Amino acid sequence: MKKNKAFQTREAKLPVKERLAGFSETALGYTDEEALLEAGRCLLCKKPACVSGCPVEIDIPGFIGRLNEKDFSGSARILREKNSLPAVCGRVCPQENQCEKNCILSGRMEPVGIGKLERYVADKFEAVLPELPAVRRKKAAVIGSGPAGLTCAGDLARAGLQVTLFESLSSPGGVLLYGIPEFRLPKSVIKKEIEYIKNLGVKIICNFVIGLTKTIDDLRQEGFGAFFVGTGAGLPWFLGIPGENLNGVYTANEYLTRVNMMNARFFPSYDTPVKAGKNVIVVGAGNVAVDAARVAMRMGAQKVSILYRRSMEEIPARKEEVWNAREEGIEFVLLAAPKIIYGDSSGRVNGMACLRNELQEADSSGRRKPAAIIGSEFTLPCDSVIIAIGQHPNPLLVRTLPGLRLDAVGAIKTDKDGSTSLPDVFAGGDISTGSATVIEAMGAGKRAARSMIRLLDMPAS
C-alpha cells in the first residue's frame, strides 16, 4: 500500500471566470494519478465504518481496493453491485456527512475522498452488466424516475422482475434532471446512468401521469403485483409574507426547472424565458438555494445574496457548494429573515424588508432556533426573489389511492422497509420524507425494492 497522506487529494476545479461564463461542470474530477494516490490512502479496514454511513451499502473498501490494484473493471463491478447511479452520487451526495464522516482517518486527518473516487471509477470504466435471472412473469411498477425510482427499478430488474417505470415528464431523471444544474450534474451523466438502468431490463414510459393517464387500480388489472411510489416533493413551500405574488418572485422549483430542463438560458432560441434580474435575493440555504443562487449568477445577475435565518455553521447545504458559491461572488446575509417583499407601481419586485435574528436553543432539526430581534428591521434592494425553503408532495396520485395513510403535509407514511398502509404499495424518497438528499432517496428505493421482491416471491394463496 502506498504511504498514507495527511490530506485528501484535491480535485481540480474550473476557474471562476470560466464557470460564470456558462454552465460547464465546476469540479473536474481526479486524474488517473490523483485517483491512485487517493485510493492509496485507504486503510482497507476489515470492519469498515464507512460502509455503515452509506445509505446504499456500497462495499467501499472493495471498490477502492480494486482500484488500488488497477483492476478497474473489478472496481466498477463492485461499485455497481449496490449502486446503479454511482456517477451521480460521486457528484452530488453529501459524503462529508455519511461515508467520509465515518472514515477511520476522519478526525485525525482528512478522510479518504470516497465520493471523488466513486465519480472517477464510474466515469472512466464501464461495468459489465450482471448476469440477470430468467425473467419472471410477475410485474412491478415504479412511479417516478428520480433517484428513488431509478434505484428501486434497477434492484427489481436485477432480481428478475418485469419492471416498468412510469414518468410524468417528457424525459426520465426526475429531480436529477430538472432540479440540479448542469455545472453540478451534467445531463450526459444522467443519460448514461439511465441507459444502464434500461440495459438491466427496465422499461421506461414517459409522459404518463399515474392518477390521471391511468390509476394504480388500472395497472392492477393489467397484472402488476407491486408498486413503488417515488414521485418526489414537487410543490414548493411559500414564505407566507406580503408581496409573494409580485412579478420577479420565483420558487426555486420553477426557476431551476425553467433553466435546467426547459432551456431558459437559451431564450429566445427556446420558448421558455426567465427574467433573473440584476440584484437577486435567494431565501434559504439548502443545496437547492445555493444551486439557484449560482444559476442566477450565470443568468446575468450582477449581485446575488442568500438570505438565511441562522448562522453559517447551521447552513444545510454542502460545504463544498457553499465554498463554490462564495468563490463566485455570492453574498450570504445571515441571521436574517424576510418580512415583506416590496414592489413598484408596475407590480414588480424592488426590495425586501427583513428582520435580524438571534439564535436560541436547538429545535427538532438539531440546529439552534432563530428568533426575531424586535426593532431590527432593515431593507435590502432587489429586483428578483427566489424562494428556496423546501417542497412538499403533489397530491394528484395519492388522492386516487383510498386507504393510503398520509401525514399532516400529505407525505405518504411508510415503515422503514417502504411499506405503506396498502399491502401492494410501497413508497420512498421525498414523497414520504419531504425534501432530502439524493442518496437518502436511493436508500429508500433500495429498501422498498427488497420488500417488493419478498412480496412477489410469496407463493400464491
PAFINU-760028 format. One record per residue (C-alpha): residue number from 1; x, y, z. Coordinates in steps of 0.1 Angstrom, whole numbers, plus 5000, padded with zeros to 4 digits. Layout:
<sites>
(site NUM (X Y Z))
...
</sites>
This chain:
<sites>
(site 1 (5000 5000 5000))
(site 2 (5012 5035 4993))
(site 3 (5023 5057 5021))
(site 4 (4994 5075 5037))
(site 5 (4990 5112 5030))
(site 6 (4979 5137 5056))
(site 7 (4955 5154 5033))
(site 8 (4928 5144 5009))
(site 9 (4939 5147 4973))
(site 10 (4924 5179 4960))
(site 11 (4902 5178 4929))
(site 12 (4908 5205 4903))
(site 13 (4880 5230 4896))
(site 14 (4872 5252 4867))
(site 15 (4884 5288 4872))
(site 16 (4857 5312 4885))
(site 17 (4857 5333 4853))
(site 18 (4851 5303 4831))
(site 19 (4824 5290 4855))
(site 20 (4804 5322 4853))
(site 21 (4806 5323 4815))
(site 22 (4784 5292 4811))
(site 23 (4772 5260 4827))
(site 24 (4803 5238 4823))
(site 25 (4809 5214 4852))
(site 26 (4827 5231 4881))
(site 27 (4845 5201 4895))
(site 28 (4869 5185 4870))
(site 29 (4874 5151 4887))
(site 30 (4905 5132 4896))
(site 31 (4932 5125 4870))
(site 32 (4945 5089 4869))
(site 33 (4975 5098 4890))
(site 34 (4953 5116 4916))
(site 35 (4928 5088 4918))
(site 36 (4955 5062 4925))
(site 37 (4972 5085 4950))
(site 38 (4939 5090 4969))
(site 39 (4930 5053 4967))
(site 40 (4964 5045 4983))
(site 41 (4953 5064 5014))
(site 42 (4925 5039 5022))
(site 43 (4934 5016 5050))
(site 44 (4910 4989 5036))
(site 45 (4896 4983 5071))
(site 46 (4883 4948 5079))
(site 47 (4854 4964 5098))
(site 48 (4848 4995 5076))
(site 49 (4828 5021 5094))
(site 50 (4824 5040 5061))
(site 51 (4800 5014 5048))
(site 52 (4777 5019 5077))
(site 53 (4774 5055 5067))
(site 54 (4764 5047 5031))
(site 55 (4726 5046 5026))
(site 56 (4730 5022 4996))
(site 57 (4756 4999 5013))
(site 58 (4784 5002 4988))
(site 59 (4814 4979 4995))
(site 60 (4837 5009 4998))
(site 61 (4870 4991 5007))
(site 62 (4862 4966 4979))
(site 63 (4859 4991 4951))
(site 64 (4888 5012 4964))
(site 65 (4910 4981 4969))
(site 66 (4904 4970 4933))
(site 67 (4912 5005 4921))
(site 68 (4945 5004 4941))
(site 69 (4953 4972 4923))
(site 70 (4945 4988 4890))
(site 71 (4917 4963 4885))
(site 72 (4895 4989 4870))
(site 73 (4867 4968 4857))
(site 74 (4865 4949 4890))
(site 75 (4863 4982 4909))
(site 76 (4834 4993 4886))
(site 77 (4816 4960 4891))
(site 78 (4818 4962 4929))
(site 79 (4806 4998 4928))
(site 80 (4775 4990 4907))
(site 81 (4766 4959 4927))
(site 82 (4749 4982 4952))
(site 83 (4746 5015 4934))
(site 84 (4730 5019 4900))
(site 85 (4739 5056 4899))
(site 86 (4775 5060 4910))
(site 87 (4784 5088 4886))
(site 88 (4755 5108 4901))
(site 89 (4763 5100 4937))
(site 90 (4800 5108 4932))
(site 91 (4790 5143 4923))
(site 92 (4760 5153 4944))
(site 93 (4760 5132 4976))
(site 94 (4770 5147 5009))
(site 95 (4798 5122 5016))
(site 96 (4811 5145 5043))
(site 97 (4781 5137 5064))
(site 98 (4779 5100 5056))
(site 99 (4807 5076 5045))
(site 100 (4836 5101 5047))
(site 101 (4824 5112 5082))
(site 102 (4827 5076 5093))
(site 103 (4861 5070 5077))
(site 104 (4887 5059 5104))
(site 105 (4910 5087 5092))
(site 106 (4884 5114 5099))
(site 107 (4893 5135 5129))
(site 108 (4930 5127 5127))
(site 109 (4934 5139 5091))
(site 110 (4913 5144 5060))
(site 111 (4891 5113 5053))
(site 112 (4896 5093 5021))
(site 113 (4879 5111 4992))
(site 114 (4853 5083 4987))
(site 115 (4829 5104 4967))
(site 116 (4855 5116 4943))
(site 117 (4869 5081 4938))
(site 118 (4833 5069 4931))
(site 119 (4829 5095 4904))
(site 120 (4863 5086 4889))
(site 121 (4855 5049 4886))
(site 122 (4820 5055 4874))
(site 123 (4832 5080 4847))
(site 124 (4862 5061 4835))
(site 125 (4853 5024 4835))
(site 126 (4823 5006 4821))
(site 127 (4809 4979 4844))
(site 128 (4798 4947 4828))
(site 129 (4761 4941 4832))
(site 130 (4754 4915 4859))
(site 131 (4741 4881 4849))
(site 132 (4703 4886 4852))
(site 133 (4679 4859 4864))
(site 134 (4654 4844 4839))
(site 135 (4626 4870 4837))
(site 136 (4597 4860 4859))
(site 137 (4561 4865 4849))
(site 138 (4555 4889 4879))
(site 139 (4553 4925 4871))
(site 140 (4563 4955 4892))
(site 141 (4556 4992 4886))
(site 142 (4578 5021 4896))
(site 143 (4562 5055 4896))
(site 144 (4586 5084 4893))
(site 145 (4621 5083 4877))
(site 146 (4640 5103 4902))
(site 147 (4668 5087 4923))
(site 148 (4645 5067 4945))
(site 149 (4626 5053 4915))
(site 150 (4656 5045 4894))
(site 151 (4673 5027 4923))
(site 152 (4642 5007 4930))
(site 153 (4637 4998 4894))
(site 154 (4673 4987 4889))
(site 155 (4672 4965 4920))
(site 156 (4639 4949 4910))
(site 157 (4653 4942 4875))
(site 158 (4684 4926 4890))
(site 159 (4660 4902 4908))
(site 160 (4645 4892 4875))
(site 161 (4611 4910 4878))
(site 162 (4594 4927 4848))
(site 163 (4598 4963 4857))
(site 164 (4580 4993 4841))
(site 165 (4589 5028 4852))
(site 166 (4563 5055 4847))
(site 167 (4574 5091 4844))
(site 168 (4551 5121 4841))
(site 169 (4576 5143 4823))
(site 170 (4590 5140 4788))
(site 171 (4623 5126 4799))
(site 172 (4634 5104 4828))
(site 173 (4655 5116 4857))
(site 174 (4632 5134 4879))
(site 175 (4649 5159 4903))
(site 176 (4683 5149 4889))
(site 177 (4672 5164 4855))
(site 178 (4651 5194 4865))
(site 179 (4665 5203 4899))
(site 180 (4703 5201 4897))
(site 181 (4722 5225 4875))
(site 182 (4744 5213 4847))
(site 183 (4775 5227 4864))
(site 184 (4770 5202 4893))
(site 185 (4755 5173 4874))
(site 186 (4758 5172 4836))
(site 187 (4728 5158 4817))
(site 188 (4751 5135 4798))
(site 189 (4759 5118 4831))
(site 190 (4723 5113 4839))
(site 191 (4716 5099 4805))
(site 192 (4744 5074 4808))
(site 193 (4732 5062 4842))
(site 194 (4696 5058 4829))
(site 195 (4709 5038 4799))
(site 196 (4725 5014 4824))
(site 197 (4691 5010 4842))
(site 198 (4674 5004 4809))
(site 199 (4700 4978 4800))
(site 200 (4691 4959 4832))
(site 201 (4657 4953 4815))
(site 202 (4637 4983 4829))
(site 203 (4610 4996 4805))
(site 204 (4606 5034 4809))
(site 205 (4574 5051 4798))
(site 206 (4574 5089 4798))
(site 207 (4545 5114 4795))
(site 208 (4524 5091 4817))
(site 209 (4508 5106 4848))
(site 210 (4497 5079 4872))
(site 211 (4464 5091 4888))
(site 212 (4455 5108 4855))
(site 213 (4466 5088 4825))
(site 214 (4458 5056 4844))
(site 215 (4454 5048 4881))
(site 216 (4471 5021 4901))
(site 217 (4438 5002 4900))
(site 218 (4441 5002 4862))
(site 219 (4476 4988 4865))
(site 220 (4465 4961 4889))
(site 221 (4440 4950 4863))
(site 222 (4470 4947 4838))
(site 223 (4488 4923 4861))
(site 224 (4511 4945 4881))
(site 225 (4516 4930 4915))
(site 226 (4536 4956 4934))
(site 227 (4540 4993 4931))
(site 228 (4567 5018 4942))
(site 229 (4557 5054 4945))
(site 230 (4587 5077 4942))
(site 231 (4572 5109 4928))
(site 232 (4591 5133 4950))
(site 233 (4580 5165 4966))
(site 234 (4572 5189 4937))
(site 235 (4551 5215 4954))
(site 236 (4571 5244 4970))
(site 237 (4566 5259 5004))
(site 238 (4560 5296 5004))
(site 239 (4570 5323 5029))
(site 240 (4535 5335 5038))
(site 241 (4545 5371 5037))
(site 242 (4531 5401 5017))
(site 243 (4545 5406 4982))
(site 244 (4550 5369 4972))
(site 245 (4527 5374 4942))
(site 246 (4548 5402 4927))
(site 247 (4564 5398 4893))
(site 248 (4600 5387 4898))
(site 249 (4593 5363 4926))
(site 250 (4601 5327 4918))
(site 251 (4601 5294 4937))
(site 252 (4634 5276 4933))
(site 253 (4615 5247 4918))
(site 254 (4601 5268 4890))
(site 255 (4633 5287 4884))
(site 256 (4656 5257 4882))
(site 257 (4631 5237 4861))
(site 258 (4629 5265 4836))
(site 259 (4666 5268 4833))
(site 260 (4677 5232 4837))
(site 261 (4651 5213 4818))
(site 262 (4633 5239 4796))
(site 263 (4665 5257 4784))
(site 264 (4655 5292 4795))
(site 265 (4692 5301 4794))
(site 266 (4690 5298 4756))
(site 267 (4660 5321 4752))
(site 268 (4649 5331 4726))
(site 269 (4662 5300 4708))
(site 270 (4639 5281 4732))
(site 271 (4604 5294 4741))
(site 272 (4608 5295 4779))
(site 273 (4620 5328 4793))
(site 274 (4632 5336 4828))
(site 275 (4639 5371 4839))
(site 276 (4666 5366 4866))
(site 277 (4671 5402 4874))
(site 278 (4703 5421 4882))
(site 279 (4700 5421 4920))
(site 280 (4687 5387 4932))
(site 281 (4679 5375 4967))
(site 282 (4676 5338 4974))
(site 283 (4657 5329 5006))
(site 284 (4670 5297 5021))
(site 285 (4704 5280 5024))
(site 286 (4700 5243 5014))
(site 287 (4715 5228 4983))
(site 288 (4686 5239 4962))
(site 289 (4690 5275 4974))
(site 290 (4727 5275 4966))
(site 291 (4721 5260 4932))
(site 292 (4695 5287 4924))
(site 293 (4719 5314 4935))
(site 294 (4748 5300 4914))
(site 295 (4724 5297 4884))
(site 296 (4713 5334 4888))
(site 297 (4749 5345 4886))
(site 298 (4752 5326 4853))
(site 299 (4720 5341 4840))
(site 300 (4734 5376 4842))
(site 301 (4728 5388 4877))
(site 302 (4752 5414 4889))
(site 303 (4746 5407 4926))
(site 304 (4732 5376 4943))
(site 305 (4726 5373 4980))
(site 306 (4715 5342 5000))
(site 307 (4693 5353 5029))
(site 308 (4694 5327 5058))
(site 309 (4678 5329 5092))
(site 310 (4706 5311 5110))
(site 311 (4744 5314 5110))
(site 312 (4770 5299 5087))
(site 313 (4775 5269 5110))
(site 314 (4739 5258 5106))
(site 315 (4737 5261 5068))
(site 316 (4724 5227 5055))
(site 317 (4739 5229 5020))
(site 318 (4771 5210 5013))
(site 319 (4802 5229 5024))
(site 320 (4818 5224 4990))
(site 321 (4789 5241 4973))
(site 322 (4788 5270 4998))
(site 323 (4825 5275 4991))
(site 324 (4819 5274 4953))
(site 325 (4792 5300 4957))
(site 326 (4814 5323 4978))
(site 327 (4842 5320 4952))
(site 328 (4817 5330 4925))
(site 329 (4808 5362 4944))
(site 330 (4776 5352 4961))
(site 331 (4770 5370 4994))
(site 332 (4755 5354 5025))
(site 333 (4732 5376 5046))
(site 334 (4730 5356 5078))
(site 335 (4708 5357 5109))
(site 336 (4681 5374 5089))
(site 337 (4646 5365 5077))
(site 338 (4622 5382 5051))
(site 339 (4592 5401 5064))
(site 340 (4578 5419 5033))
(site 341 (4586 5419 4996))
(site 342 (4581 5453 4981))
(site 343 (4570 5462 4946))
(site 344 (4569 5492 4923))
(site 345 (4539 5507 4906))
(site 346 (4540 5482 4878))
(site 347 (4539 5452 4903))
(site 348 (4575 5442 4900))
(site 349 (4598 5435 4929))
(site 350 (4620 5463 4941))
(site 351 (4630 5455 4976))
(site 352 (4627 5433 5007))
(site 353 (4621 5442 5044))
(site 354 (4640 5418 5067))
(site 355 (4644 5412 5104))
(site 356 (4676 5403 5122))
(site 357 (4676 5371 5142))
(site 358 (4693 5357 5172))
(site 359 (4698 5320 5179))
(site 360 (4683 5302 5208))
(site 361 (4683 5266 5219))
(site 362 (4683 5238 5193))
(site 363 (4650 5228 5177))
(site 364 (4638 5194 5164))
(site 365 (4663 5197 5135))
(site 366 (4692 5198 5159))
(site 367 (4701 5233 5149))
(site 368 (4697 5264 5171))
(site 369 (4663 5280 5167))
(site 370 (4662 5315 5152))
(site 371 (4641 5343 5169))
(site 372 (4635 5377 5155))
(site 373 (4650 5407 5173))
(site 374 (4624 5434 5179))
(site 375 (4631 5467 5162))
(site 376 (4658 5452 5139))
(site 377 (4641 5457 5106))
(site 378 (4662 5466 5076))
(site 379 (4657 5468 5039))
(site 380 (4676 5452 5010))
(site 381 (4672 5464 4974))
(site 382 (4665 5436 4948))
(site 383 (4646 5431 4916))
(site 384 (4641 5393 4919))
(site 385 (4635 5369 4947))
(site 386 (4639 5331 4946))
(site 387 (4622 5312 4974))
(site 388 (4640 5280 4983))
(site 389 (4627 5268 5017))
(site 390 (4616 5233 5007))
(site 391 (4589 5213 4990))
(site 392 (4560 5190 4999))
(site 393 (4543 5162 4979))
(site 394 (4519 5168 4950))
(site 395 (4485 5152 4959))
(site 396 (4475 5141 4924))
(site 397 (4485 5105 4928))
(site 398 (4477 5099 4964))
(site 399 (4442 5112 4960))
(site 400 (4434 5082 4938))
(site 401 (4445 5057 4965))
(site 402 (4418 5054 4991))
(site 403 (4432 5039 5023))
(site 404 (4467 5053 5018))
(site 405 (4478 5069 5051))
(site 406 (4494 5103 5048))
(site 407 (4509 5127 5073))
(site 408 (4498 5163 5081))
(site 409 (4515 5177 5050))
(site 410 (4504 5150 5026))
(site 411 (4535 5128 5026))
(site 412 (4530 5090 5025))
(site 413 (4535 5073 5058))
(site 414 (4559 5043 5054))
(site 415 (4577 5018 5076))
(site 416 (4615 5015 5074))
(site 417 (4611 4990 5046))
(site 418 (4590 5013 5025))
(site 419 (4557 4996 5033))
(site 420 (4525 5017 5033))
(site 421 (4490 5011 5046))
(site 422 (4482 4994 5013))
(site 423 (4498 4959 5011))
(site 424 (4510 4961 4975))
(site 425 (4521 4998 4975))
(site 426 (4555 5009 4987))
(site 427 (4570 5044 4988))
(site 428 (4602 5062 4994))
(site 429 (4622 5094 4988))
(site 430 (4608 5129 4991))
(site 431 (4572 5117 4987))
(site 432 (4575 5101 5022))
(site 433 (4602 5122 5039))
(site 434 (4598 5157 5024))
(site 435 (4629 5173 5008))
(site 436 (4660 5151 5014))
(site 437 (4692 5141 4997))
(site 438 (4696 5121 4965))
(site 439 (4714 5093 4984))
(site 440 (4687 5091 5011))
(site 441 (4661 5087 4984))
(site 442 (4682 5060 4967))
(site 443 (4685 5042 5001))
(site 444 (4647 5043 5004))
(site 445 (4643 5029 4969))
(site 446 (4666 5000 4977))
(site 447 (4648 4991 5009))
(site 448 (4615 4992 4992))
(site 449 (4627 4970 4963))
(site 450 (4637 4943 4989))
(site 451 (4602 4945 5003))
(site 452 (4586 4942 4969))
(site 453 (4607 4913 4959))
(site 454 (4597 4895 4991))
(site 455 (4560 4902 4984))
(site 456 (4562 4890 4948))
(site 457 (4582 4859 4957))
(site 458 (4554 4848 4981))
(site 459 (4535 4818 4968))
(site 460 (4500 4825 4955))
(site 461 (4474 4817 4981))
</sites>
